[in-house]
Amino acid sequence: MEDRFSTTVSFGSWWITDFNIVPSRFCALRLHRYLFACDSDVTADGFYLTGPALFEAFDVPLLTRDRRHYFRTDRLSEITPAELVCHTLLIDDGPRYRTYCLLLMQQQNIKRTELRERVEHYLPEATIDLRTIVDELIEYVETEGTTTTEQLPKWEEFKQTASEYEITV
């Protein structure tokens, strides 16, 4: 049985319609696995909710109203917290989404080795330097904000945000 998705969805620099990739604005990982955004729920087999909408399942209830993001794959049976960090950064590597990832990393106590293993999986297709971004996040947490970048909040601001989500830093 063939999975069909009848709505046009977009992500990054490509569009995808009925599983046909149309060059425009989409970030495809590979034809059999890809990450995309849409305005509707997707319930077909092999499609997994990811991105900010999934954070609540891991005890980080974000108040975001962004589009829903899905990962299409036959390789997984669920999205893990480490996988979610990677997907979120591939969706948007800006300061807000990096902070979301920091919150998730703290709440779920994601191990650096597990996160780096997941990053390696996405490197061949990533259009951003995912390894460097994740290393910056890990270093930021491990040094309590001493090692930081322009894309990350000041440590005290992060601690305040974490406390608003009842996350211990």
C-alpha positions as CSV (number, residue, x, y, z in Angstrom):
1,M,0.0,0.0,0.0
2,E,1.4,3.4,-1.0
3,D,1.4,6.3,1.5
4,R,0.1,9.4,-0.1
5,F,0.0,12.9,1.3
6,S,-2.3,15.1,-0.6
7,T,-1.3,18.5,0.8
8,T,1.7,20.5,-0.3
9,V,4.1,21.0,2.5
10,S,7.3,22.9,2.8
11,F,10.5,23.0,4.7
12,G,13.8,24.8,4.1
13,S,14.4,25.2,0.4
14,W,12.2,22.6,-1.2
15,W,8.5,21.8,-1.6
16,I,7.0,18.4,-1.5
17,T,3.6,17.5,-3.0
18,D,2.1,14.0,-2.9
19,F,5.6,12.7,-2.1
20,N,7.0,14.2,-5.3
21,I,9.9,16.5,-4.5
22,V,9.6,19.7,-6.5
23,P,12.7,21.8,-6.4
24,S,11.9,25.0,-4.5
25,R,12.2,25.2,-0.7
26,F,12.7,21.8,1.1
27,C,15.4,20.2,3.0
28,A,15.4,16.5,2.1
29,L,17.6,14.1,3.9
30,R,17.0,11.3,1.5
31,L,14.0,10.3,-0.6
32,H,13.0,7.6,1.9
33,R,13.5,9.9,4.9
34,Y,12.9,13.6,5.1
35,L,11.9,16.4,7.4
36,F,9.0,18.8,6.5
37,A,6.5,21.3,7.9
38,C,2.8,21.5,7.3
39,D,-0.4,23.0,8.7
40,S,-2.3,19.8,9.2
41,D,-1.9,16.5,11.1
42,V,-0.2,13.6,9.3
43,T,-1.3,10.2,10.5
44,A,0.2,7.9,7.8
45,D,2.6,5.1,8.8
46,G,6.2,6.2,8.8
47,F,5.5,9.8,9.6
48,Y,6.6,11.1,13.1
49,L,5.8,14.4,14.7
50,T,9.0,16.2,15.5
51,G,10.2,19.8,16.2
52,P,8.7,22.2,18.8
53,A,5.3,20.4,18.8
54,L,6.9,17.3,20.2
55,F,8.7,18.9,23.1
56,E,5.6,18.6,25.4
57,A,5.9,14.8,25.1
58,F,9.3,15.2,26.8
59,D,8.1,17.5,29.6
60,V,9.0,20.8,27.9
61,P,5.6,22.3,27.0
62,L,6.5,25.1,24.6
63,L,4.1,27.9,23.8
64,T,5.0,28.0,20.2
65,R,2.4,28.4,17.4
66,D,4.8,27.3,14.6
67,R,3.7,24.9,12.0
68,R,3.8,21.2,12.7
69,H,7.0,19.3,11.6
70,Y,7.2,15.7,10.6
71,F,10.0,13.3,9.9
72,R,9.3,10.6,7.3
73,T,11.3,7.4,7.8
74,D,11.0,3.6,7.9
75,R,14.1,3.5,10.1
76,L,12.6,4.6,13.4
77,S,9.7,3.6,15.6
78,E,9.8,6.8,17.7
79,I,11.6,10.1,18.0
80,T,14.1,10.2,20.9
81,P,15.1,13.4,22.7
82,A,18.5,13.3,20.9
83,E,16.8,12.9,17.6
84,L,14.5,15.8,18.4
85,V,17.4,18.1,19.2
86,C,18.8,17.3,15.7
87,H,15.5,17.8,14.0
88,T,14.8,21.1,15.8
89,L,18.2,22.5,14.8
90,L,17.6,21.4,11.2
91,I,14.3,23.2,11.2
92,D,15.7,26.4,12.6
93,D,19.2,26.9,14.1
94,G,18.4,30.4,15.4
95,P,18.6,31.5,19.1
96,R,15.0,30.6,20.0
97,Y,15.3,27.0,18.7
98,R,18.7,26.6,20.2
99,T,17.2,27.6,23.6
100,Y,14.5,25.0,23.1
101,C,17.2,22.4,22.5
102,L,19.0,23.5,25.7
103,L,15.8,23.1,27.7
104,L,15.2,19.6,26.3
105,M,18.8,18.6,26.9
106,Q,18.5,19.7,30.5
107,Q,15.1,18.2,31.1
108,Q,15.9,14.8,29.5
109,N,19.5,14.7,30.6
110,I,20.6,13.8,27.1
111,K,24.1,12.3,27.1
112,R,26.7,14.0,25.0
113,T,27.7,10.7,23.3
114,E,24.1,9.9,22.4
115,L,23.6,13.3,21.0
116,R,26.8,13.3,19.0
117,E,25.9,9.9,17.5
118,R,22.6,11.2,16.3
119,V,24.3,14.3,14.8
120,E,26.7,12.1,12.8
121,H,23.6,10.4,11.3
122,Y,22.4,13.7,9.8
123,L,25.7,15.3,8.8
124,P,25.8,14.0,5.2
125,E,22.5,15.8,4.3
126,A,22.6,18.7,6.7
127,T,22.7,22.2,5.2
128,I,24.1,23.7,8.5
129,D,27.1,22.8,10.5
130,L,25.1,20.6,12.9
131,R,28.1,19.1,14.6
132,T,29.5,22.5,15.6
133,I,26.1,23.8,16.8
134,V,25.5,20.7,19.0
135,D,29.1,20.9,20.3
136,E,28.4,24.6,21.2
137,L,25.2,23.6,23.1
138,I,27.0,20.8,24.9
139,E,29.9,23.1,25.9
140,Y,27.5,25.8,27.0
141,V,25.7,23.4,29.4
142,E,28.9,21.8,30.7
143,T,30.5,25.2,31.4
144,E,27.3,26.7,32.7
145,G,27.3,29.4,30.0
146,T,31.0,30.3,30.4
147,T,31.6,29.1,26.8
148,T,28.9,30.7,24.7
149,T,28.1,32.2,21.3
150,E,25.9,35.1,20.0
151,Q,23.2,32.5,19.3
152,L,22.9,31.5,23.0
153,P,21.3,33.3,25.9
154,K,23.3,34.6,28.8
155,W,23.5,31.9,31.5
156,E,21.3,33.8,34.0
157,E,18.6,34.3,31.3
158,F,18.7,30.6,30.4
159,K,18.4,29.7,34.1
160,Q,15.4,32.0,34.4
161,T,13.8,30.5,31.3
162,A,14.5,26.9,32.6
163,S,12.8,27.8,35.9
164,E,9.7,29.0,34.1
165,Y,9.5,25.5,32.6
166,E,10.3,24.0,36.0
167,I,13.5,22.6,34.7
168,T,16.5,22.3,37.0
169,V,19.7,23.7,35.7
